[in-house]
């Protein structure tokens, strides 16, 4: 399927083709593609003076900003593999990912330096550099990558694993390219398109917007973080046509909007991050908000299934059909399922990862005969529309962030007074789900447990409720049965 072996460097080529089109708008910058290219070229030569080389792992720990956009593109100009680190992670979580990916450098900002002290102490081979200081470096002579090899690794993003340890998903240039192509073939492109990004660039939802900007030749309005009033104001002020959101964001946006309406140029509210509550979709329908539900993950380089515009009302609640270059199948007991028969969602296409960094066994298990086994449960109707019933077994989706119970349980069990632990997600009006822990232990309060987790887990992973129990539900093999944890509250 992927017959394109290479493409011209996306930003460099875009600056040649349409130099005067707007590329990036932030609260302090407004750059054309030519201006962005010039900034990136200079910064790439400064990074080269540090010693960053083609093919080397380089980590980035930064907030959404012009500087982060320039850094991401500059690493592509040098051919480095970019490891994108989540700014919400603790020192403990960041250390594990750095040890696993072994980057030569971490490019970061002053506010994150204290969080990276533990890496200095435990992983001295990785140099930590503030991007603010790089801008004063001399420009080194270096070879700028003019063509992107489609099979070459471009980015690494860590996703929580069922075993407790996050896995580095390898995303190639081809994965990003075909993700952009598939999205355009689904939604179309307009001369006035402008994409608002209030989701983080270290997530595939944010990074994919950046890739589409240079491939399509459309501007990105980049917000540092999600602020509901700022986003709603920006939709009007900046003439936004497409916004990427998760359910928790969209719920707040509707509440803040009140009796007002979005302008007519807003043609797509792209909704990801897990199945959306039916009442939310109905509220958007009643307000004529063009919501297109999607299904995707880090391993598919953003959405792989999206509801086409003409079905947004007749197939309310569906994630849609696969994007044009991709395929979808529901599997039960190793065979393709019939319509309306629930089974595992498996997908195939050139936007699907070729595997996990340093995880040969897990790659082999996930990718079988070209099909990626998601672990998610769903069904297709008689017309082939996907309905997602449950995200990966035991997965908690909180405010669009994926949280695996095993990761939280592993941290809890490092406490000397906790003997057994089980974690599940429970429904929450604001976040969709929140993690809750069931614990067998001594001399502990809920406050003690939460405080212990604060030093080891990102805020969104910390259990919001802690229940102390005498026994956890287990099967005959002594394996924890998480689905029965809620029964302990009855």
GUTIFI-734629 format. One line per 8 residues: number of its first residue (from 1); for each residue x, y, z of N, C-alpha, C. Coordinates in steps of 0.2 Angstrom, whole numbers. Each point is the difference from the previous one (the first is absolute). Layout:
residues N
NUM = X,Y,Z,X,Y,Z,X,Y,Z  ...
//
This chain:
residues 490
1 = 4,-6,0,-4,6,0,4,6,0  6,0,4,4,6,0,5,0,-5  -1,2,-6,5,0,-5,4,6,-1  -1,5,4,4,6,0,6,-1,5  6,0,-3,6,-2,4,2,6,4  -1,6,-3,2,6,4,-4,6,-3  0,6,4,-3,6,-1,5,6,1  -1,5,-3,4,6,2,-1,2,7
9 = 5,3,3,-1,2,7,-6,5,0  -5,-2,5,-6,3,-1,0,8,1  3,2,5,0,7,2,4,4,-6  6,-3,-1,4,4,-5,-4,0,-7  -3,-5,-2,-4,0,-6,-6,5,0  -3,0,6,-6,4,0,2,7,0  6,2,3,3,7,0,1,2,-8  2,-5,-4,2,1,-7,-7,1,-4
17 = -4,-4,2,-7,0,-4,-4,6,1  -1,1,7,-5,5,2,4,4,6  5,4,-2,4,3,5,-4,6,5  -5,3,-3,-3,5,3,-7,-2,4  -2,-6,-1,-6,-2,4,2,0,7  -5,1,5,1,0,7,1,-8,2  5,-1,4,1,-6,3,-1,-1,7  1,5,4,-1,-1,7,-2,6,4
25 = -5,0,4,-2,6,4,0,-2,7  3,3,4,0,-1,7,-2,7,4  0,0,6,-1,7,4,5,5,-1  6,-2,-3,5,5,-1,3,0,-7  -2,-5,-4,4,-1,-7,-6,-1,-5  2,3,-6,-4,-2,-6,5,-1,-6  1,-6,-2,6,-2,-4,-3,-3,-7  3,2,-5,-1,-3,-7,4,-6,0
33 = -2,-4,-5,5,-6,-1,7,1,-1  1,6,-4,7,2,-2,3,2,7  -3,4,4,3,2,6,1,-5,5  -5,-5,0,1,-6,4,6,-4,-2  1,-1,-6,6,-4,-3,6,3,2  1,7,-1,6,4,2,2,-1,7  -5,0,4,1,-1,7,3,-7,2  -4,-5,-3,2,-7,0,7,-1,-2
41 = 2,3,-6,6,-1,-3,6,2,5  -1,6,3,5,3,4,1,-5,6  -6,-2,3,0,-4,6,3,-7,-1  -1,-3,-6,3,-6,-1,7,0,0  3,6,-3,7,1,0,3,1,7  -4,3,4,2,1,7,0,-7,4  -5,-4,-2,-1,-7,3,6,-4,-2  2,1,-6,6,-4,-3,6,2,4
49 = 1,6,2,6,2,3,0,-3,7  -6,-2,3,0,-4,6,3,-7,-1  -1,-3,-6,2,-6,-2,-5,-5,-1  -6,3,-1,-6,-5,-2,1,-2,-8  -1,-6,-1,2,-3,-6,-6,-4,-3  0,-1,-6,-5,-4,-4,-1,-7,3  -6,-2,1,-1,-7,3,0,-1,8  3,5,3,0,0,7,-6,2,4
57 = -1,-4,6,-6,2,4,1,7,3  -5,4,0,0,7,3,-7,1,3  0,1,7,-6,0,3,-2,8,1  -7,1,0,-2,7,0,-5,0,6  1,4,5,-5,1,6,-1,8,0  -6,2,-4,-2,7,0,-7,1,-1  -2,6,2,-7,2,-1,-2,2,-7  -6,0,-2,-2,3,-6,2,7,-1
65 = 4,1,-5,3,7,-1,3,0,-7  1,6,-2,4,1,-7,7,-4,1  3,1,6,6,-4,1,0,-7,-1  -5,-3,2,-1,-7,0,-1,-2,-7  -4,4,-4,-1,-2,-7,6,1,-4  4,5,1,7,0,-3,4,-5,2  0,-2,6,4,-6,2,-1,-6,-3  -7,-2,-1,-2,-6,-3,2,0,-7
73 = -1,5,-4,2,0,-7,8,0,-1  3,4,5,7,0,-1,4,-7,1  -3,-4,4,2,-7,1,-1,-4,-6  -5,1,-4,-2,-3,-6,6,2,-5  1,7,0,5,2,-5,7,-3,1  1,-2,6,7,-4,2,-1,-7,-1  -6,-3,-1,-1,-7,0,0,-4,6  -1,4,6,0,-3,7,-7,-3,1
81 = 0,-5,4,-6,-3,2,-2,3,7  -6,3,-1,-3,4,6,-4,-4,5  2,0,6,-3,-4,5,-4,6,4  -7,0,-1,-4,5,3,-2,-2,7  2,4,5,-2,-2,7,-6,5,3  -4,-4,4,-6,3,2,2,5,6  -2,6,0,2,5,5,-4,-1,6  -5,-4,0,-4,-1,7,3,-6,4
89 = 6,-3,-3,2,-6,4,5,2,5  1,-4,5,4,1,6,7,-1,-2  5,1,4,7,-1,-1,1,-8,-1  -4,-3,5,1,-8,0,-3,-3,-7  -5,3,-3,-3,-3,-6,5,2,-6  2,7,0,5,2,-5,6,-4,0  3,-2,6,6,-3,0,0,-7,-3  -6,-3,1,-1,-7,-3,0,1,-8
97 = -3,5,-3,-1,0,-7,7,2,-3  4,4,4,7,2,-3,4,-6,0  0,-3,6,5,-6,0,-2,-5,-6  -7,-1,-1,-2,-5,-5,2,3,-7  -1,6,-2,2,3,-7,7,2,-1  4,1,6,7,2,-1,1,6,-4  -3,6,1,1,5,-5,7,3,2  4,3,-5,6,3,1,-1,7,4
105 = -6,3,-2,-2,7,3,-7,0,2  -1,4,5,-7,2,1,0,8,-1  -5,2,-4,-1,7,-1,-6,2,4  1,5,4,-5,2,5,0,7,1  -4,2,5,-1,7,2,2,1,7  1,6,3,3,1,6,-5,-3,6  -7,1,-1,-4,-2,5,0,-8,1  3,-4,-5,0,-7,1,7,-3,3
113 = 4,5,1,7,-2,1,0,-4,7  -3,3,5,0,-3,7,-3,-7,-1  -5,-2,-4,-3,-6,-1,5,-5,-3  5,3,-3,5,-5,-4,6,-1,4  0,2,6,6,-1,4,1,-7,1  -5,-4,1,1,-7,1,3,-4,-6  -1,3,-6,3,-3,-6,7,2,0  2,6,2,7,2,1,4,-5,4
121 = -3,-2,6,3,-4,5,0,-8,-3  -5,-2,-3,0,-7,-2,1,-2,-7  0,5,-4,2,-1,-7,4,5,-3  6,1,2,5,5,-1,2,0,-8  -1,-5,-4,2,0,-7,-5,4,-4  -6,2,3,-5,4,-4,1,8,3  2,4,-5,1,7,1,-6,4,0  -1,4,5,-7,4,1,2,7,-2
129 = -4,3,-5,2,6,-2,-7,5,-1  1,6,3,-6,4,-1,0,3,-7  -6,0,-3,0,3,-7,1,8,0  -1,3,6,1,7,0,8,2,-1  4,-5,3,7,1,-1,3,-2,-7  -4,-4,-3,3,-2,-7,0,5,-5  -5,5,1,-1,5,-5,6,5,0  5,0,5,6,4,0,6,-4,-3
137 = -1,-6,-2,6,-4,-2,1,2,-8  7,-2,-1,2,1,-7,-4,-5,-5  0,2,-6,-3,-4,-5,5,-5,-3  -1,-6,0,4,-5,-2,-1,-2,-8  5,-1,-4,-2,-3,-6,-2,-7,0  -6,-2,-3,-3,-6,1,-4,-2,-6  -1,-6,-1,-4,-2,-6,-8,0,2  -4,4,-4,-7,0,2,-3,-5,-4
145 = -5,-4,3,-3,-5,-3,-5,3,-5  1,-2,-7,-5,3,-5,-5,-5,-2  1,-6,2,-6,-5,-2,-1,-5,6  -6,-1,2,-2,-4,5,-1,-7,-2  4,-5,2,-1,-7,-1,-7,-3,4  -5,-2,-4,-6,-2,3,1,-5,5  4,-5,0,1,-5,5,4,2,6  3,6,-1,5,2,6,-4,2,6
153 = 2,-2,6,-3,2,6,1,8,1  -6,3,1,0,7,1,-1,2,7  -5,-3,3,-1,2,7,-2,-6,5  1,0,6,-1,-5,5,-5,3,5  -6,-3,1,-4,2,6,-2,-5,4  1,1,7,-2,-5,4,-7,-1,2  -3,-6,0,-7,-1,2,0,-5,5  -4,1,5,-1,-5,6,-1,-7,-2
161 = 4,-5,3,-1,-7,-1,-4,-4,4  -3,-5,-2,-4,-4,4,4,-4,6  7,0,-1,4,-3,5,3,5,5  -2,6,-1,2,5,5,5,5,-2  5,-3,-5,5,5,-3,-2,3,-7  0,6,-1,-1,3,-6,4,-3,-6  -3,0,-6,4,-2,-6,1,6,-4  6,0,-3,1,5,-5,-2,-2,-7
169 = -5,4,-3,-3,-2,-6,4,4,-6  3,-4,-4,4,2,-6,-5,3,-5  1,6,-2,-4,3,-5,4,3,-6  -1,-3,-6,5,2,-5,-3,6,-4  4,2,-5,-2,6,-4,-6,-2,-4  0,-7,-2,-5,-2,-4,-7,-1,4  1,-1,6,-6,-1,5,-3,7,0  4,6,1,-3,6,1,-3,3,-7
177 = 4,-2,-6,-3,2,-6,-7,-3,-2  0,-6,1,-6,-4,-2,-6,2,5  2,2,6,-6,2,5,-3,7,-3  5,4,-2,-2,7,-3,-4,-1,-6  2,-5,-5,-4,-1,-6,-6,-3,1  -1,-5,5,-6,-3,2,-5,5,2  2,4,5,-4,5,3,-3,5,-6  5,2,-4,-3,5,-6,-5,-3,-4
185 = 1,-7,-2,-4,-3,-4,-7,-1,3  0,0,7,-6,-1,4,-4,7,0  4,5,2,-3,7,2,0,5,-6  4,-2,-4,1,5,-6,5,6,3  2,4,-5,4,6,2,-3,6,-3  0,6,3,-3,6,-2,6,5,0  -1,5,-4,5,6,-1,0,4,7  -5,0,3,0,4,7,1,-4,6
193 = 2,-7,-1,1,-4,6,5,3,5  -2,-1,6,4,2,6,-1,-4,6  5,-4,2,-1,-5,5,2,3,7  -4,0,5,2,2,7,2,-6,4  6,1,3,3,-6,4,1,3,7  -4,-3,4,0,1,8,2,-6,3  1,-5,-4,3,-7,3,7,0,0  4,-3,4,7,0,0,3,-3,-6
201 = 6,3,-2,4,-2,-6,3,-7,2  1,-1,6,4,-6,2,-5,-6,-1  -7,1,-1,-4,-5,-1,-1,-1,-8  -2,-6,-2,-1,0,-7,-6,4,-3  -5,2,4,-5,4,-2,2,7,-2  5,2,4,3,7,-1,5,0,-6  5,-5,1,5,-1,-5,-3,-1,-7  -5,-3,-1,-3,-2,-7,-3,7,-3
209 = -2,5,4,-2,6,-2,6,4,-3  5,-1,3,6,4,-2,3,-3,-7  -1,-7,0,2,-3,-7,-4,2,-5  -7,0,1,-5,2,-5,1,7,-2  2,4,4,1,7,-2,5,1,-5  6,-3,0,5,0,-5,-1,-4,-6  -4,-5,1,-2,-4,-6,-5,3,-4  -5,2,3,-6,4,-3,1,7,-2
217 = 5,3,4,1,7,-1,-6,5,3  -2,-2,6,-5,4,4,3,2,6  -2,5,3,2,3,7,-2,-4,6  4,0,5,-2,-3,6,0,6,5  -6,0,4,0,5,5,1,-4,7  6,1,3,3,-4,5,-2,3,7  -3,-3,4,-1,2,7,5,-4,5  2,4,5,5,-4,4,-3,-5,4
225 = -7,1,2,-3,-5,3,-8,1,-1  -4,-4,2,-7,0,-1,-3,5,6  -3,6,-3,-4,4,5,-6,1,-4  -6,-2,3,-6,0,-4,-2,7,-3  1,5,4,-2,7,-3,5,2,-6  6,-1,1,5,1,-5,-2,-3,-6  -1,-7,0,-2,-4,-6,-6,2,-3  -5,2,4,-7,2,-3,1,7,-4
233 = 4,4,4,1,7,-3,4,-1,-7  5,-4,0,5,-1,-5,-4,-3,-6  -5,-4,1,-4,-3,-6,-3,6,-4  -3,5,4,-2,6,-3,5,4,-3  5,2,4,5,5,-2,4,-2,-6  3,-6,1,5,-3,-5,-3,-3,-6  -7,0,-1,-4,-3,-5,2,-8,-1  0,-3,6,2,-7,0,-5,-5,-4
241 = 2,-4,-4,-4,-5,-3,0,-7,3  5,-2,3,1,-7,3,3,1,7  -3,-4,5,3,0,6,0,-7,2  5,-2,4,1,-7,2,-1,0,8  -5,-4,2,-2,0,7,-1,-7,3  0,-1,6,-3,-6,4,-6,2,3  -4,-5,3,-6,1,3,0,5,5  5,0,5,0,4,5,1,8,-2
249 = 4,1,-5,0,7,-3,-6,2,-3  -3,-4,-4,-6,2,-4,-6,1,5  0,-4,6,-6,2,5,1,7,3  6,1,1,2,7,3,-2,6,-5  2,-2,-6,-1,5,-6,-8,2,-1  -4,-5,1,-7,1,-1,-3,3,6  3,-1,6,-3,3,6,2,8,-1  6,1,-2,2,7,0,-3,4,-6
257 = -1,-4,-5,-4,4,-6,-7,2,2  -3,-3,5,-7,2,2,-5,0,-6  -3,5,-1,-5,1,-5,3,2,-7  6,1,0,3,3,-6,1,-6,-5  2,2,-6,2,-5,-5,7,1,-3  3,-6,-2,6,1,-4,-1,3,-7  5,3,-2,-1,3,-7,0,-5,-5  -3,2,-6,-2,-5,-5,6,-3,-4
265 = 6,3,1,6,-3,-3,3,-6,4  -2,-1,6,2,-6,4,-3,-6,-3  4,-4,-4,-3,-5,-4,1,-7,4  5,0,5,1,-7,2,3,1,8  -4,-3,4,2,-1,7,2,-8,0  7,-1,0,3,-7,-1,0,-3,7  -4,-4,2,0,-3,7,3,-7,1  5,0,4,4,-6,1,0,-2,7
273 = 5,-4,2,1,-1,7,-5,-5,4  -3,-5,-4,-4,-4,3,-8,1,-2  -4,-5,1,-7,0,-2,-3,6,4  -4,4,-4,-3,6,2,-7,-2,3  -2,4,6,-7,-2,3,-5,3,-5  -5,-4,-1,-5,1,-5,-4,7,2  -1,2,6,-3,6,1,4,6,-2  7,-1,0,4,6,-2,0,0,-8
281 = -1,-5,-4,-1,0,-7,-6,3,-2  -5,-2,4,-7,3,-1,0,7,1  3,3,5,0,7,2,4,4,-6  5,-3,-3,3,3,-5,-4,0,-6  -4,-5,-1,-5,-1,-6,-5,6,0  -3,0,6,-5,5,2,3,8,-1  6,1,0,3,6,0,3,1,-7  0,-5,-4,3,0,-7,7,1,0
289 = 3,-3,5,8,-1,0,2,-6,-4  4,1,-5,2,-5,-4,5,-5,3  -2,-4,4,5,-5,4,1,-6,-4  6,-2,-2,2,-6,-3,4,-5,5  -4,-5,2,3,-4,5,6,-5,-4  5,-1,4,6,-4,-3,2,-5,4  4,-5,-3,3,-5,4,7,-1,-2  5,0,5,7,0,-2,4,-1,6
297 = 6,0,-1,5,-1,6,7,2,-2  4,0,4,7,2,-1,3,-5,-6  -2,-6,1,3,-5,-5,-3,1,-7  -5,4,-1,-3,1,-7,2,7,-2  4,3,4,2,7,-2,-6,5,-1  -4,0,5,-6,4,1,-6,-5,-3  -6,3,-2,-6,-4,-2,1,-4,-5  -3,-6,0,0,-5,-6,-7,-1,-2
305 = -5,2,4,-7,-1,-2,-3,7,2  -4,3,-5,-3,6,1,-7,0,-3  -4,3,3,-7,1,-3,0,5,-5  -2,-2,-6,0,5,-6,-6,5,2  1,6,-3,-5,6,2,-7,-2,-2  -2,-4,-5,-6,-1,-2,-4,-5,4  4,-3,5,-3,-5,4,0,3,8  1,6,1,1,2,7,-6,0,4
313 = -6,0,-4,-6,0,4,-3,-7,0  0,-3,-6,-4,-7,-1,4,-5,3  7,1,2,3,-6,3,3,3,7  -4,4,3,2,3,7,3,-5,4  6,1,3,3,-5,5,5,-5,-4  0,0,-6,5,-4,-4,6,4,-1  6,-4,0,6,3,-1,1,0,-8  -4,-3,-4,0,1,-7,3,-6,-3
321 = 4,1,-6,3,-5,-4,7,1,0  4,-4,-2,8,1,-1,1,5,-5  6,4,2,2,5,-5,2,-4,-6  0,4,-6,1,-3,-6,6,-5,-1  6,1,2,5,-5,0,0,-5,5  -5,-1,4,0,-4,6,-5,-5,-1  0,-6,4,-5,-5,1,-1,-2,7  -6,-2,1,-3,-2,7,-3,-7,-1
329 = 1,-3,6,-4,-7,0,-1,-1,8  -6,-3,1,-2,-2,7,2,-8,0  3,-2,5,2,-7,1,-2,-3,6  -3,-6,-1,-2,-4,6,3,-7,-1  3,-2,5,3,-7,0,4,-1,-6  4,5,-2,4,-1,-6,-3,1,-7  -7,1,0,-3,0,-7,-4,7,0  -1,2,-6,-4,7,-1,-7,-1,3
337 = -2,5,3,-7,0,3,-5,2,-5  -6,-2,2,-6,2,-4,-2,7,2  -4,4,-4,-3,6,2,-3,0,7  1,5,4,-3,0,7,3,-5,5  5,-4,-3,3,-5,5,6,4,3  0,0,7,6,4,3,6,-4,0  6,3,-1,6,-4,0,6,5,0  6,-2,0,6,4,0,0,4,-7
345 = 2,7,1,1,4,-6,7,-1,-2  1,-2,-6,7,0,-3,0,4,-6  6,3,-1,0,5,-6,7,-1,-4  0,3,-6,5,-1,-4,1,6,-5  6,2,-1,1,6,-5,7,3,1  2,4,-5,7,3,1,1,5,5  -6,2,4,1,5,5,1,-4,7  0,-7,0,1,-4,6,7,-1,1
353 = 2,0,6,7,-1,2,3,-6,-2  6,-1,-1,4,-6,-1,2,-4,7  -1,4,5,1,-3,7,2,4,5  2,-3,6,2,4,6,8,-1,1  2,6,2,8,0,1,2,-5,6  5,-4,-2,3,-5,5,-5,-5,2  -6,-1,-4,-5,-5,3,-2,-5,-6  5,-4,-1,-1,-5,-6,-6,-4,1
361 = -1,-3,7,-5,-4,1,-7,3,0  -1,6,3,-6,4,-1,-2,2,-7  5,2,-4,-1,1,-7,-3,-6,-3  3,-5,1,-2,-7,-3,-7,-1,2  -2,1,6,-6,-2,2,-6,5,-3  2,6,0,-5,5,-3,-1,0,-7  6,-1,-4,0,0,-7,0,-7,-3  -6,-3,-3,0,-6,-2,-3,0,-7
369 = 4,-3,-5,-1,0,-7,-3,7,-3  4,5,3,-2,7,-3,-5,3,4  -4,-3,4,-5,3,4,2,2,7  -2,6,2,2,2,7,-6,-2,4  1,-3,6,-5,-2,4,0,5,6  -6,4,0,0,5,5,-2,-2,7  -3,-5,1,-3,-2,6,-6,3,2  -3,5,-4,-6,3,1,-6,-4,-3
377 = -6,1,3,-5,-4,-2,-6,4,-3  -2,-2,-6,-5,3,-4,-4,-4,-4  -4,3,-4,-4,-4,-6,-1,5,-6  -1,-3,-5,-2,4,-6,-7,-2,-2  -4,5,-2,-7,-1,-2,0,-3,-8  -6,-1,-2,0,-3,-7,3,4,-6  1,6,2,3,5,-5,8,1,1  2,-3,5,7,0,2,2,6,4
385 = -4,3,4,1,5,4,2,-3,7  6,3,3,3,-3,6,-4,4,6  -2,-4,5,-2,2,6,5,-3,6  3,5,3,5,-3,5,-4,-1,7  1,-6,2,-4,-1,7,4,1,6  7,-2,-1,4,1,6,7,0,-3  4,5,3,7,1,-2,4,-6,4  6,0,-2,4,-6,2,-2,-3,7
393 = 0,-6,1,-2,-3,6,3,3,6  -4,3,5,2,3,6,3,7,-1  0,3,-7,3,6,-1,-5,6,3  3,5,3,-4,5,3,2,6,-4  -5,3,-3,1,6,-4,-3,6,4  5,4,3,-2,6,4,2,7,-3  -5,3,-2,2,7,-4,3,-1,-6  0,-6,-3,3,-1,-7,7,-3,1
401 = 2,-1,6,7,-3,2,-2,-8,1  5,-4,-3,-1,-7,1,4,-2,7  -4,-4,4,3,-2,7,-1,-7,0  6,-4,1,-1,-7,1,0,-2,8  -4,-3,2,0,-2,8,6,-3,2  3,-4,-5,6,-4,2,6,5,2  0,5,-3,6,5,1,-1,3,7  -7,2,2,-1,2,7,1,-5,5
409 = -2,-6,-1,1,-5,4,7,-2,2  4,0,-5,7,-1,1,3,5,4  -2,7,0,3,5,4,-3,-1,7  -6,-2,1,-3,-1,7,4,-5,3  1,-6,-3,3,-5,3,8,1,2  2,5,-2,7,2,3,0,3,7  -6,2,2,-1,2,7,1,-6,5  4,1,5,1,-6,5,-6,-2,3
417 = -5,4,1,-6,-1,4,-6,-2,-4  1,-1,-7,-5,-2,-5,2,-7,-2  -5,-5,1,2,-7,-1,-4,-2,-7  -6,2,-1,-3,-1,-7,-4,6,-2  0,1,-7,-4,6,-2,-3,-2,-7  -6,3,-1,-4,0,-6,-2,7,-2  0,1,-6,-2,7,-2,-5,-1,-6  -6,4,0,-4,0,-5,-2,8,-2
425 = -4,1,-5,-2,7,-1,-8,0,1  -2,5,3,-7,1,2,-3,6,-4  -6,0,-2,-3,6,-4,1,6,4  1,6,-4,1,6,3,-3,5,-5  -4,5,2,-4,5,-4,5,4,-4  6,2,3,4,5,-3,5,-4,-4  3,-5,3,6,-3,-4,-1,-6,-4  -7,-2,1,-2,-7,-4,1,-6,5
433 = 7,0,2,1,-6,5,6,3,5  0,-2,6,6,1,4,2,-6,3  7,-1,2,2,-6,3,-1,-1,7  -2,-6,2,-1,-1,7,4,-6,2  2,0,6,4,-6,3,-3,-4,5  1,-6,0,-2,-5,6,6,-3,2  1,1,7,6,-2,3,-1,-4,6  5,-5,1,1,-4,6,6,3,3
441 = 0,3,6,6,2,3,-1,2,7  5,3,3,0,1,7,2,8,2  -3,2,5,2,7,2,0,6,-5  -5,-1,-4,0,5,-6,-7,4,0  0,6,-2,-6,3,-2,0,2,-7  -6,2,-3,-1,2,-7,5,5,-1  1,5,4,4,6,-1,7,-3,-1  2,-5,5,7,-2,-1,2,-3,-7
449 = -5,-4,-2,1,-4,-7,0,6,-5  -4,4,0,0,5,-6,6,4,1  3,2,6,6,4,0,6,-4,-2  0,-7,1,5,-4,-2,0,0,-8  -6,0,-3,0,-1,-7,2,7,-4  -1,5,4,2,7,-3,7,1,-2  4,-4,3,8,0,-2,2,-4,-5  -5,-5,-2,2,-5,-5,-5,0,-6
457 = -5,3,0,-5,0,-5,-2,6,-3  -1,1,-6,-3,6,-3,-7,1,4  -2,7,0,-6,1,4,-6,-3,-2  -1,-1,-7,-6,-3,-2,0,-8,1  6,-3,2,0,-7,2,-1,-1,7  0,5,4,-1,-1,8,-7,-2,1  -1,-6,4,-6,-2,2,-4,6,4  -6,1,-2,-4,6,3,-4,-3,6
465 = -1,-7,0,-3,-3,6,4,-6,2  1,-1,6,3,-6,2,-4,-4,5  -1,-6,-1,-4,-4,4,4,-6,3  -1,-1,7,4,-5,3,-4,-6,1  2,-6,-2,-4,-6,0,4,-6,3  -4,-5,2,4,-6,3,2,-5,-5  -3,1,-6,2,-5,-6,-2,2,-6  4,-1,-5,-1,2,-7,-3,-6,-4
473 = -4,1,-5,-3,-5,-4,5,-3,-5  1,-7,1,5,-3,-5,-3,-7,-2  3,-2,-6,-3,-6,-3,4,-6,2  -1,-6,-3,3,-6,2,8,0,-1  2,5,-4,7,0,-1,3,6,4  -4,2,5,2,6,5,1,6,-4  -2,1,-6,0,6,-4,-5,5,3  2,6,1,-5,5,2,-6,1,-6
481 = -6,0,2,-6,1,-4,-2,7,1  2,5,-4,-1,7,2,-8,2,-1  -3,-4,-5,-7,2,-1,-4,-1,6  2,-4,5,-4,-2,6,2,5,6  5,4,-1,1,5,5,-5,4,3  -4,2,-5,-6,5,2,-5,-4,4  0,-7,0,-5,-4,4,2,1,7  6,2,2,2,1,7,-3,6,3
489 = -3,4,-4,-3,6,3,-8,-1,1  -2,-6,-2,-8,-1,1,-1,-2,7
//
